[in-house]
Amino acid sequence: MNPSQKYLDKLGLKDPDRIETDVVNDKIETTENSRRSFLKKSALGGVALGGAFMFSPIEDVIAQSTQKVNRFSGPSDLRITDMRYCVTTVLGRTAIIRIDTNQGIYGLGEVRDGADERYALFIKSRILGENPCNVEMIFKKIRQFGGQARQAGGVCAVEMALWDIVGKAYNVPAWQLLGGRYRDKIRLYADTPEAGSPEEQKKLMNYRINDQGYTWLKMDLGIGELKGIPGTLVNEKFWENSQGNLAQWGDLNNYMAYGNTAHPFTQIQITDKGLDELGKLVANVRGMLGYDIPLSTDHYGHFDLNNGIRLGRSLEKYRLAWLEDIVSWEYTDQWKTMSDALETPCLTGEDIYLLKNFKPLIDAHAVDIVHPDLASSGGLLETKRIGDYAEEHGVAMAMHQAGTPVSFMANVHCAAATQNFLALEHHSIDLPWWESLVKTTDGRQLITKGFANIPLAAPGLGIELNDEAVKQHLHASDKTYFEPTPQWNEKRSHDRIFS
């Protein structure tokens, strides 16, 4: 007896020619209609049924007439088949990866700005053949290949892409998979780079507030601003490069250069005159903004805890939203000392990988706000776990983001699903083509008046790449665009980290 007859017998019906099954509001309603009725409705509905097919079994008729209906996927049968990439010029060098599956669904991820796409390609051989819906299991399998800061870029890129695939497979936004959302839009804070003059700084601020509508700003406030002002720093000449700069990002191949030397080991000190000069910069910006808009500060330079406390105290009257990364994140005791000494909130975290490395700071209340970068912290789920753990300890979470719209949207979904979230960084406000790199799948804008729009129904991350726009901004060192990567297919090592 075939399955159809068994089903009919269960219903107490004998003649399959007198049965038609319709799905209405997810309920099966059985009506007595003939095959002719079904065929008539099919014809009226525009279903083309060929000559010999008119006499096929009813199951074949239904299968044929619905073969082009979008069922999104069969999630349990999904398998990862490929990983490809392209490298954009966003923030100098930022790679986007694409993970393909056997059902045509793909996911987009991003290797953090300034990181090597090979951090992700190395992982390809470890995930081929896996079901991408098993996000947490795959993450645990590959997380050993991530490290602090940009070394985590590959693992995080893969994790982002997996959530994009799962959302598409189940036809839900990524935030829904993280437990739902707390908010309808995501507040952004606008990063504002150093300006050459107060007039230029005012122009940048005015564009962000009045033209773009941002309600939270961050400004750079580094000892590099004191260049050429005598009597403001002690011992800076020893660390200057050939251009006379304290280059935080230059000379990266020189292990003993200023930018590669940890904060406690430079013995650069800020004089009272130097503190006054830095205070004037903040006062100038506060004069433009007033006190209605939160103002954060960052990129101070490499000096020790004592100078950090002196700087923090000198700026307290300006009621800054936070002091960011004054010393390196791993110095929990120093952060605790600084937080206890200052009224201004202290913040760090953009270079921390995994919740376990945030826990010492949170447990000790060494910072007032954690600041993960989702492209370094472990991806969407791990970052939400960081936020949830911080929330339980009375610590807020802001989110660092400096990349393409791919990681931006991954952050948006995570922020939507995390209760203690404050604001998300947007680092590419001055790139007019940045938003054009993607198309939203629900037709919304990425950003409206300083807030990111959450995809309320679009599945996955809710974006697709605008191929032509991305191709216009490929990095000069690699102009390939999602070319095959078979050289990364073969696994050549035993990865287990225990005996």
N, C-alpha and C positions, 0 to 999 in steps of 0.2 A: 504494500500500500504506500503510495507516495505521500509526502508531507502535506500537500494541499488537501488530499482526501481525508487524512487524519484530522486536519483542522476542521473540515466540514463535518465530519462525524461528531467531533466534540461539540459543535454547535447544533447537532441534531438535524443537519441538512444533508440531502442525498445528491442533488443535481447540481453539479458545478456550473452548468449553463444558466442557473437562476441565481447566481451569486455575483455581486460586485462589491468590492471593498474600497471604501473611500476613507481617507484620513481627514478628519475635520477637528481642529483644535486638539490635536494629539489623541483623539479618541477614535476607536474603530467602530464605524457604524455599518451594519449589514443591511443591505436593501435587496429586494428581489427585482433584479433587472437582468435582462438577457444580454448575451454577447452583442446583439445588435445595438442595444442601448449604449454600451461602452464604446463601440466603434463609431456610433453616430456622434457621441459627445467628443470623441477624439478628433473626428473630422472637423466638427465645428470649432474645436479648440486649436486647430491648425496643425495637428499631428499628421504627418504624411505617412500613410501605410501602403506599402507596395502590394502588387497583385497577389503573389503566392503567400505573402505575409498575412493576408486577410484570413487565411485558414489555419494560422499557427495557434498553438496553445495559448491560453489567456496570459500565463506567466511570461511568455516570450513577448507578447504584445505590450505588456506593462513595462518590461525591461527595456524594450526598444524605444518606447515612447518617452521614457524618462532618462535615457542614457546621458543626456547633456545637462541634467539638473546638477547644480553645484552642491555637492555634499561636503565640501571643504576638505575632508580627508578621512581615512580610516586610521585614527591615531595609534591603535595597538600594532598596526602593521608598518608604521613609519620607520625608515632607516636612513641614517646619514650616509650619503654617497660621495660627497666632495666638499672641499673648502677652497675658495679662491679669494683674491684680494685686489685692491688698487690702493695707491698711495696718493693722498691729496696734499696740497700746500697749506692747508689750514694749520695755523700756528707753527709754520715752518715745515712740519712733516707729520701727518696723521693718516694712518692706514685704516681702511674699512675692509672687513671680511664678509664673505657670503658663504653660508653653510647650506648646501643643497641636500635634497632628500629624494627618495625613490618615488614620491607622489607629486613631484613638481612644486611642492611648498619649499620656500627657502627662508632663511633668517639672516638679518643684518646685525653685525657687531662692529665694534671699533677698538683698535689697539690705541692705547692712550697717547696723547700728543707727545712727540719727541721719542717715542718708543719704536722698536724695530718690529716690523710685521712678522719676522721670523719667530718671534716669541709665540705667535699664534700658529704659524705653519708647522712648527715643531710638534704641536699637539694633534695635528690632523690624523696621524697614524694611530693615535690612541682612541679616537672617537669614531672612525669609519665603521659602519655596520651597527652602531648603537642606535637605539630608539631615542630620538631627541626629546621625547616627552619625559624621560627619566632625568630631569634636570639636576636634581640634588645628587643622585648617584654619579652622574657624569662629572659634576663639579668636584665631588670627593675623590674621584679617580684622577683628575688632572690638577687639583690645587697644589700638589707638590711641585709643579713646574712654574709656579708663580713666586715672586719675591716682593720685597718692599718697593714702593714707588712704581716706576715704569717697568720694572721686571715682572709686574703682575699683569701687564697689558694684554698678553695673549690669553691667559685664563679668563680674564674679565670679558674680553671680546667674544670668546666662545659662549660664555654664560649669557650674555646679552642676546646673541643670535639664537640660542636655544629657546629663550622665552618668546622671542618673536615667532619662531616656528610653532610653539605650543599654542600661543594665542590664535594663530591662523588656523591651526588644526581643529581647535574647539570653537572658533569663531567668537572669541571674547578678547577684550583688551588685556594687556599684561597686568595692569593694576588689579584686575579682578582675580587673577591667579595668585596674587600676593595677599589676598584676603579682603579686597574691596578698598574703597577710597574714603578719605576723610574730607576731601575738598573738591571743588569744581574747577579751580584754576590754581596755578602754581606761581607764587610770588617769586620774582627774580631780583637779584641784586646785580647792578651793572658795574663791571670792572672798568676802572678808568686808569689808563696808563700814565706814566710820568709825562709831564708837559715841559716844553722848553722855557716857558714863561708863564706868569700869572694870567696873562691875557689868553694864551692858548689853553690853559687849564680851565678858565672860565668858559671858553667856547665848547670844550668837551663836556663840561658839566651841564651847560645850557641845552646841548643837543640831547643828552640823556634824560633830563627832567622835563623840559618843555616840549621837545619834539617827539621823544619816544615814550614819555610817560612813566619812567621808572620811579619807584617809591623807596628804593634802597640803593645806596651807592657804596663803592669801595674805592679807595685811592691808594696808590703806592706812596710810601714815605720812607725812603731809604737813605742811608748815609752817602750813597752816590750823589744825592742831591746837593751835598756839601762840597762837591768838587770845585776847586778854585777859590774857596772861601777860607782864608788862613785862620788858624787858631780854633778850628772847629773839631778836629779829630787828632788823636794821638796814635802814631804807628801805622798810619794808612799808607805812607809812601813805600814801605817795604812790600806791600801786597799789590800795589798797582801794576797793571800790565803795561805793555809797550805804548799803549795809547793813553796812559795815565788814568785808566779807569779801574774801579773795583768791580771786576767782571764776574758776576754771579754765574753767568752761563757761558762765558768764554773759557778758553784754555782747558777744555774738558778732557783732553788727552794727557794733561800734566797733573799727575796725582797730587802733587804738593802745591798746586795753584790755589789762589784765594777761594774760588768757587767750590773746590773740593775739600777745603779745610773746615772742619766742624767749628761751630760758633765759639766754644770755650777756648779754642786754641789759636786764635788770631792775635789776641791781646790788643785789639783796636778798642780805643775808648772814645767816648763822646764828651767833649768839654761842655761847660755851661753855655758857652757861646753857641756851640753846635746844637744843643737842646733848644736854645732860643730860636735859631734859624729854622729848625724843623717845626717848632711850634707856630712860627709865622705862616708856614705852608698850610697847616691845618686850620689856622685862624682865617686865612684867606678863603679856603673852601667853605668853612662854616659860615663865613659872611655871605657867600653866594647862596647857600642852601637854607640857612636858618636852622632851627632845631626840630622841625617837623619830620625831616627825613633822616633815617638812621644812616650813619657814616662809619664804615669799617676801614681799617688800615692794614697794609701788608708790605712785604718786600723791604724790610728794614736794613738788611745786610747781615754780615757775620761778625757778631760781637757777643760778649758773654752775658750771663744772667744778671750780674750787677748793673751793667749798663742798660740792660733791658728794663730792670726795675726803675732806674733813674729816668729813662725815656717814658715809661708808662706813667709815672707820677707827674711828669711835666705836662702830660697831655690830658690828665683826668678832667680838667675843667671844661674840655670840649665834648664830654660825654660821648665818647666813641662807642660804637656798637660792639666792637671787639678789637683786640690786638692779636694778629695772626702770625703764627710760626716765628715767634721771637727767638726761640732756640729750637733745636732739632727735637722731633716728636718723641724719641726714645728716652729722653731724660725726664722720667716721671717725677723724680724728687725735685728737680729744678722747676718744673712746671707747678708743682704744689707750692713751693716757696714763693714763686712769682704770683700765683693766684691769691695766696694769702696776703701778699704785700700790697696788692692793687685792688681798687674798686672797679676798674674797667674790666669787663669780661675778657678772659683769655681763651684762645681757640687754637687747635691744631688738628691734623689728621689726614691731610690730602695725600700723604705718602705712606699711610699705614695700610698694610695688607691683612685682612681677616679680623673678625671680631676678637679673637684671642689676644691680639696685639693692641686693641683699644681698651680691653678690660682693665689693665693696670691704671690708666689715666682716669677711667670712669670710677673704678672702685675707690681710688684715693681722693676723688673730687679734685684732681689736679688741674682740670680745665672746667670752664663753665659751659662750653659748647664744643661738641665734637664736629669735625669737618671732613667727612670722608669724600674722596673722589671715587665715584662708582666704577670708574675704569681702572682703579688701583685697589679698591677695598675688597673686591670679590664679586662684583656684579650686583644684580637687583636684589636677590634674596638675601645675600650676606649683608648688604648695606641696610636693608630693612631690619635684619636681626641686630645690627649695630645700633640703629635708631631705637628699636624696642628696648634693648638692654640699657641704653642711656636714659630712656624715659623712666624706666623703673627706678633709676637712681637720681632722678630729678635733674638730669642734664639734657639740654636742648641739642638739636642737630641742624646745622646748616650744611649745604652740599656744594663742594667745589666741582666745577665743570669747565673744561677748556678743550673743546673739540668740535667735531662736525655735528650736524643735526641728529646723527645716529645716536651718539652717546647722550646728547641733549635729551632726546625723547626717552631713552632708557631711564635717565634721572627723573624726568617728569612723572613717569609711571611709579617709580619708587617713592618719590615725594608725595604723590597722591595717596599712597597706602601707608604712610608713616605719620603718626599723630603728632610727635614733638618736633616736626619739621618747621624751620623758620623761613629760609629763603635759599634759592638755587642760583649759583653764579652763571652769568652769561658773559662770555669772554670775547665774543666776536661782533660786538655792536657796530664797530667801524668797518666791517667787511660788507659792502653792499650786496654781494652775491651769495653770502652765506646761506640764507634761507632758501635760495633757488636750487641748492644741491639736492633737495628732496621734494617730493610731492606728498601731501597728506592724502590718505585713502578715503577720508570722509569729507574732503573739500574745505576743511577749516584752515585758518592761518595758524602758523606755529606760535606766534606771539602777538598779543594785543595789549597795547598800553602798559608795558612792563610786567605782564603776566603771561605765562605759557598756558595755552589751551589744552585741556586734557581730552584725549579721544574718548568720548562717552560710549561709542559703539564699535569703532574701527578695531579690527582684531590685531593682536600682536602689538608691536610698537606703533602701528598706525601710519607708517610712512613707506614710500618706495623711493628709490634713487631716481633723480632726474639725470638720466645717462649723459645727455649732451652737456649739461652744466658741469657735472663731475669731470667729464673728459677735458673740459676747458681749464680745469684747475688740478691736473695731475702733476706730481712732482717731477722735476727735470731728470732726476736720477732713475726714474722708473715710470715709463709712459704706458706700461701694459694695463689692460683693463679686464679684470676677472678672467685671465687666461688660465688654461688647465695647469694644475700643479702636481703632476704624477710623481715628481721627484720626492714629494713629502708623504707618499702613501705607505712606505715600508717602515715598520717598527723594527729597530735594530738593537734594542736593549731590554733588560729585565728591570721593570720599574718599581717592584715592591720594595718598600723602605724598611722592612723588618725581616728577620730571619725565620 
